[in-house]
Amino acid sequence: MLNKVLLASVALFFSCVSGKAQTLTFEQLISLGNNNLSRINSTLLAKGWVFKGESTNNRSSNGCSSPEVYWVHYSAGKKPQLKYFDGPRCRNVIEYQTTDLIAFSNIKAGLQKYKLQNFESKGSSVRRTLDGEHTGITEAYQSYNYLVSFTTTSSKPSSGKSKNYFLVMIEVL
């Protein structure tokens, strides 16, 4: 009986640790955006993220077209993705996508420390995504150093049930 309790405790500990590792804070995303590709890769690998290589979709949510590399985290069934863009037309752009509303809300709460200004007259806007198939609600913020957007969109309902996706885009200016 004691072995079963101990085993369950260890399993719970590792599921909590891996779930926490896949969640990045706003400050961590800013830090990643201020680093080079090698440092970003080292940081994410240390947190249990898996490098997936170059994506075939080489466009960020702000229309930046450049080589893109990305990582995923396979914990807790959420499978967030982090994409990195850098090129002549794009300064360091970090995109974090998740289906976890709590993680998205926690990231969004972190922007207050950076005193970013919302530059949408109504606070947010409805925009069609670059693939033209989805509509998203986007809130955009800017400071002297960063352009940040938070987008909520949903998947195409192939199984009859839509799923929300949350995207955080940070561009270092």
HELIX and SHEET records of a PDB file:
HELIX    1   1 LEU A    2  GLN A   22  1                                  21    
HELIX    2   2 PHE A   26  GLY A   33  1                                   8    
HELIX    3   3 LEU A   37  ALA A   46  1                                  10    
HELIX    4   4 LEU A  101  ALA A  109  1                                   9    
HELIX    5   5 GLY A  110  TYR A  114  5                                   5    
SHEET    1   A 8 VAL A  50  GLU A  54  0                                        
SHEET    2   A 8 GLU A  68  VAL A  72 -1                                        
SHEET    3   A 8 GLN A  81  PHE A  85 -1                                        
SHEET    4   A 8 VAL A  93  THR A  98 -1                                        
SHEET    5   A 8 ASN A 164  VAL A 172 -1                                        
SHEET    6   A 8 TYR A 146  SER A 154 -1                                        
SHEET    7   A 8 THR A 135  GLN A 142 -1                                        
SHEET    8   A 8 GLN A 117  ASN A 118 -1                                        
SHEET    1   B 8 VAL A  50  GLU A  54  0                                        
SHEET    2   B 8 GLU A  68  VAL A  72 -1                                        
SHEET    3   B 8 GLN A  81  PHE A  85 -1                                        
SHEET    4   B 8 VAL A  93  THR A  98 -1                                        
SHEET    5   B 8 ASN A 164  VAL A 172 -1                                        
SHEET    6   B 8 TYR A 146  SER A 154 -1                                        
SHEET    7   B 8 THR A 135  GLN A 142 -1                                        
SHEET    8   B 8 SER A 125  ARG A 128 -1                                        
END                                                                             
